[in-house]
Amino acid sequence: MSTVNGGISFWYAQEGAPAPREPLPGDTAADVCIVGGGYTGLWTAYYLKKAVPFLDITVLEAKFCGYGASGRNGGWLYNGIAGRDRYAKLHGHEAAVRLQQAMNATVAEVVDVCEREEIDADVHRGGVLEVALSPAQLARLKDFHAAESAFGETDRVLYGARETAARVRVTGAVGSSWTPHGARLHPVKLVKGLAAAVEALGVTIHESTPVTEIRPKHAVTPYGTVRAPYVLRCTEGFTASLAGQRRAWLPMNSSMIATEPLTEAQWESVGWEGRETLGDMAHAYMYAQRTADGRIALGGRGVPYRFGSKTDNDGRTRPQTVEALREILVRLFPQLAGVRVDHAWSGVLGVPRDWCATVTLDRSTGLGWAGGYVGSGVATANLAARTLRDLIRQDSGQSGPTDLTTLPWVGHKVRKWEPEPLRWLGVQTMYAAFRGADRREALGHSARTDKVAVWANRLSGR
């Protein structure tokens, strides 16, 4: 059998596309209009409707719910949040600790809602294991572990080579860091279940309804305009397609492969009985999970960015990227060299210029937005949604400030990305530098991070 390339994602190949919902029938009004039917939009609708049942909430989705990153990601529900270190510099260490604690609790919140709403998303709370594969990676891993501990992760554990192999037998692993604040899940099962739960609460979802413009109290589509006091932009990697948003968040590409199901003997050789989500400390890092049906799903950056902030149509990725991801798989697990890759796909995630996730409600216009998750959106979208709920309730006089509305990422302003061709050249240069640095570190014996990678990080603003 040949590798299926595209078709949105492997997760949809397993689950099948959802039954289509009706597009917007014409001009209408709502109390809250949410643009985007991914995790952020659906979670926001869920929490708002739960908190204020009489609200009339409409969700507008260009394709179908979960078409974007919510249906293509690696299934990492974990406590990472983009920009925490910058927020510590801007608002102080304790403010960033509160943000991290909120993310730690978010992992449990998502799991709890899945249980309460009977969403079977193949959730397994095995934590997150991040491995080091060279002296330079080990030095970064130790720094990373110390930093996470300083932000309150007292339950994080640092392992040596032998202890790492007892969890997952990654060839060449010289150490790892494990946190319990993580879980593996099936992205599409989560988004389908969440959409069904939202509709059961009485939220209206219109699919095949692209929003072309957002302005105060208006969401404009080819089929009509939704007028609402609050219009929330929850479009993440597809934000650049909206009028006036071309340079707001860069749509970064990430690609994945899924193997055929492994045999019992192959799993015996790999280990991974704890089903941790698995990452590494490379500059162009990889991420992986052991799926519920016994495959390895592994991802990383392929073509990181398309000129002009373009996005793909069906998730198809280049053959060279498929082969590069397969090489990573075999480098980690040489005993799986003969394993077939069943599926390959790609998607986009939102990257702000300063690499900081944000959530905002402009009280003067009623416009709100959340995103810029830089690949950590499975959990961060849930925290963003609960924060948008609290911001709207505060603005409408139903409540005062909450712990969530005072977190340091609320209201954070980010400058725009550079115009083309500078944007394209900068991203291509950055990832070429990262890949070169990874190659040199893998071949070398120095514990120092490659100087080119240090330069690339500074250039990018990471």
N, C-alpha and C positions, 0 to 999 in steps of 0.2 A: 504493500500500500504506500502511496505517496503522501507527503505532508500536505494537509489542508492549509492554505495560506489565506488569511482574511476571514470573510464571513462573520464580521464583527469580532468574535472571540471564541476560544474553545468553550468558555462557560455557556455561551449561547448555543454552540453545537450540541452540548449536553442537554440543555434545558429546552431549546427551541425558542423561537421569537414569540413574544407575547401577542395575544389577540389585540388587534388595533383598536384604540379608542377613538372616538369621534373628534374631528377637528373643531375649532371654534366656529359656531354657526353664524356669527355676526357680532356687531357691537353689543357690549354688555357691561355690567358693573359688578363690582365685588368690594368687600371690605379690605381684602389683601389679595394682590396678584403676585404670584411667584413665577419667575421666568427661569425655567430649567427643571427637568424631571429626573435629576440624578439624586445622589444621596443628600446633598445640601438642601435642595428644594423640597424633597419628600420628607426629610426629617423636620424641616421648618414647618411644613403643613401639619405634620403629625403633632408636634408639641404645641403649636398655636391652637389647633382645634381641640386638643385635650384640655388646654388651660382655659379657653374661652369658646365653649361649644356653639354659641350663637353666631360666631364669625362666619361670614360668607367668604370662602377661600377658593381661588381658582389657580390652578397650576397649568402653565403653558409649556409644551415641550415640542421642539422642532421636529424630532423623529419619533422615538418612543422612549418611555422611561427606562433609563439605564443604557441608552445608546452610547454615551460617552464613557468617561473614565470609570463610572460606577459599574459598568458591565464588562470592563476590560482589565481591571487592575489585578494585582497579584494576590489579593485576598489576605493582606496583612492588616489586621485590626490591632494597632499598637499605639504606644503612648508618645511617639515622636511628634514634634510640632516644629514647623519651619519658622526660624527667626527668634527662638527663645534667647539665645546668647545676645543678640542685638537688643532685645527687649530688656535684658538685664542691664545693659549699658545705658539705655535710655531712661529706664524707670527704677532701677535698683534691683539688687539681687533678690530681695524678698518678694517683689512683685513677680519676678520670673519664676520663683519657687511656687507661688500660688498658681501660675499658669500651668506649670508642670504637674502639680497635684491635681488640677482639674482634668488634665489629659489622662493621668493615671486612672482617675475615677471613671473617665469616659469609656474605657475598655469594658469595665464591668457594667456600665449603663447600657451599652449596645447589647451585650449578652443577656442582660435582664429583660430588655424589651423583646428580644427574639423569643425568650421563653414565655413572656406574658402574652404576646400576640401570636404565639404558636407559629413562628417563622422558622422553618427547618432549613438553616443556612449552612449546615455541615460545620458548625462552630466547634472548635477544639481549643481549649485554653492551655496551650503548651508553652506559652511565653515566646520570647524572641532571643535567638542565639546569633551573635555576630562574631565571626571568626577572623583571625589574622593569619595571613599566609606568607609573610616575609618579616624580616627584622623591622623594617620601616612600618609595616602594618601593625606589628605588635606594639611598637612604641606609640602609635596613634591610638590603638585599642586601649592601652593603659591610661593614656590621657583622657580618652573618651569615658572610660569607666569612672575615673576620678571625678570628671565633670558631672556625670549623671548622679553620682553619689552626693556631690556637693549641692545638687538641686533637689535633694530629699529622697532619692531612691536608695533607701537603706537596705532594701531587700534584693538589690542587684548583686550578682555573684561573678567573680573573676576566676576563670579556669585556666589551668595549664594545658599542655598538649595531651597528656594522658586523660585528664578529666573531660576535655573536649571530645576526644575519640570515643569516650564512653557514652556520649550523647549522640553524636553524628560522626561517622568516620570519613571526614573530609581529608583527602590526601594533602599533606603538607601543612596542615593546620598546626600552628605553634602556640595557640592560645585562643580564648574566646571570652565574651562577656554575655551573661544571660540575665534577662529581666522577666519576672512573672507577668508583667503588664502587657500581654500580647496574646493574640489568638489567631488561628487559621480559620478562614471561612470561604464559602463559595459566593463570589460577588453577585452573580445574577440571582441566585436564590434569595439573597438578602434584598436586592432592589425590587424583585417581583413581590416578595412578601410584604415589603414596606409599602409599595404602591397599593396593594390590596387592602392593607390595614388603613391607609389614608382614605381610600374611597369608602370603606365601611364606616368611617367616622362622619362622612358627608361632604368631604372635599371633592370638588369637581376637577377632573384632569382632562385637558384637551391635548391630544397628540397630533403629529403632522401639522403643527402650527408654529412655524418659525417666527420669532419676534425680530423685527428689523430695526426697531428703535424703542428706547426707553427714555421717557421724560417724566417730569413730575406729574403723578396721578394718571399716567397713560402708559400702556404697553401696546405698541402698534404691530399688527400682523397683516398679512395679505387678505385675511378673512374678516377683519374687523379690529376694533380697538377695545381693550378692556380698560375701563376707568376705575381707579381705586385710590383711596387715600394713601395706601402703602403699596409700593411696587418694589419687589425684592429681586435683585439680579443674582442668580445662583447658577451661573453658566461656566465657571471654572475655565478649563482649557479652550472653550469655544467663545470666550468673551470677546476675542478680537474680531469676530464676525458682526458684532453690533456696531451701529453707527456711532462714531466718535470714540470707539474703544480699541482701535487697531494697535495702539502702543501701550495699552494698560497692562495686560498680563501676556507674557510670551507663551504660546502653546508648544511646550516641550514634548517631543515624542519619546515614548518608551515602548519597547517590544518584548514579546514573551514567546516561549515555546512550551508545549506540554508533551511529555513522552507518552508512549504506550504504557499500559499498566505493567508494573514490575512484578516479577515472580517472587514467591516467598524466599527463594534462595538469594535473589538479588537484593531484597530488602534485608536479609540476614547479613549480607556483606556491607550494606550501607549503614545499618543501625537505624537511627532516627525514630526510635520507638516513642519518644515524647512528642513527636509531631510539632516541634517548635518551628516557627517561621525562621528562615535562615538567611543571613546576609553576610557581607564581608566588609573589610575596611579599605577596599580599593578606592581610588579617586573616581573612576567610572564603575561604580559599584554594581553588584548583582543582588537580586532578591529571589527567594524561592520558598516553596511550600510543598509538603507531602499531602496530596489531595485525598479526599475521602475514599476515592475509588482506586487508590494505590499508584498514582502517577507522580512524577515530579514536574511541577510548573515553575519555570525559571525565567526571570526577566532581566533586562538591562537596557542601556541606551544603544540604539542602532543609528539611524539618521536622526540626530537630536533635534533638528529644527528645519522646517521647510520655508524657503524664501517667501517673504510677504505674509508671514503668520498663517500660512495655509494649513488646512487639516485634511486628513484622508476621508474617504467615503465609506469603506467597508472593512478597515482594519488590516488591509494587506501590507506586508512588509517585504523588504528586499531579500532576495535569496542570500546575499552576502551577510545580512544581519542574522538570518536563521542559522547559517553556518557558524557565525561568530558565537552565538548563544550556545550552540551545540558544543563548540570547543570549550566553552566555560564549563558546561556540564561534565564533559569528559575529563577536564583538568581537575575538577573537584572529586569526581568518582570515575577513575580510569576503568574500573571493572564494568562500567555501563557503556563502554565504547560501541557495542553492537545494538544498543537499544534504539528503537525507532522513535523519531519525532512525529507525533500524530498531527499536531496543529501548531501554527505560528500566527501571530497577530500583533497589532500595534494600536496605540491610542495616544491621546495628548493629555497633559496635565498643565495646570496654570502656574507660571513662574513670575512673580513680581520682580521689579528691578533690584530690590534689596533682599530678595529671597525670604520675605517675611509674610506669613499667613496673616490675614486681617478679617475683621468683621466690623461693619459700620452701619449705622442708621443716621441719615441726615435729617434732623428734626425740622429743618426749615422747608424741606421738599417732600419728605415721606419716602425718599429713595433709600434703599438699603442694599447691601451686598456682602458677600462672604466668599472667601476662596483664596487662591494663591497658595495652595497647600504643598506644592513642590513634591508631590508623591506620597504625602502622608495623609491623604484625604479620607480614608475609610473611617478612621476614628475622628479626625479633626472636624469633618463635616457635621458630626453629631453635636460636638461642643459648640460649633458655630450656630447650628440651628437653635439650640436651647438659649444661646445668647441673643439671637435675633428675636426670639419669643419674648425674652425679658425686656429687651430694648423697646419693642412695640408696646408692651404692657405699660412700661414706664412712660413712654411718650403719650399714650392715650389716657394716662391718669389712673390706670388700674392698679399700679404698684409703684414702689419707689425703686431706687437702685438695689441691685442684688450683688452677690459675690461674683456672678458671671459678668455683669455689666461693668464692673470695675477692674476686670483683668486688663493687662497692659496692651493686648493686641486690639482692643476695641477702639475704633476711630483712628487707627494708625494710617498716616498718609504716605504714599509711595510715589516717587517721581516716575515719569514714563520711560519706556525703553527708547533707545536711540532709533532714528529712522533707518530705513533700508538705504544702501546695502550694509551699513555699519552693524545693524542688529545681526544679520546673517553671518557676516564675517567674524563678529565677536564670538558667537556661540560655536561656530565651526572651529575657530582657533582654540577656544577653551577646551573642547572635548578632544581635539587632536593632542593638545598638551597633556590632558589627563591620561589618555590611552598610552602615550609615550612614556609618561612618568610611571605608570603601572608596569610597563614592560621592563624599564630599567630597575625598578625596585625589586621585581621578581627575580632578576638575574644577579642583583647585587647582594652585598652583605652588610650594608650600612643601616643603622637604625634611624637615620635621618630621613625625613620626608624629602622627596625629590624637589630640587629648587624650582624646576619648571612648574610643578604642581602648585607650589607656594605662590609663584607669580600669577598663575592662572586664577587661583582663588581670589587674589587681591584684585585682579582685573575685572573679574565677574561680579564682585561685590558680595560673594557668598559669606 
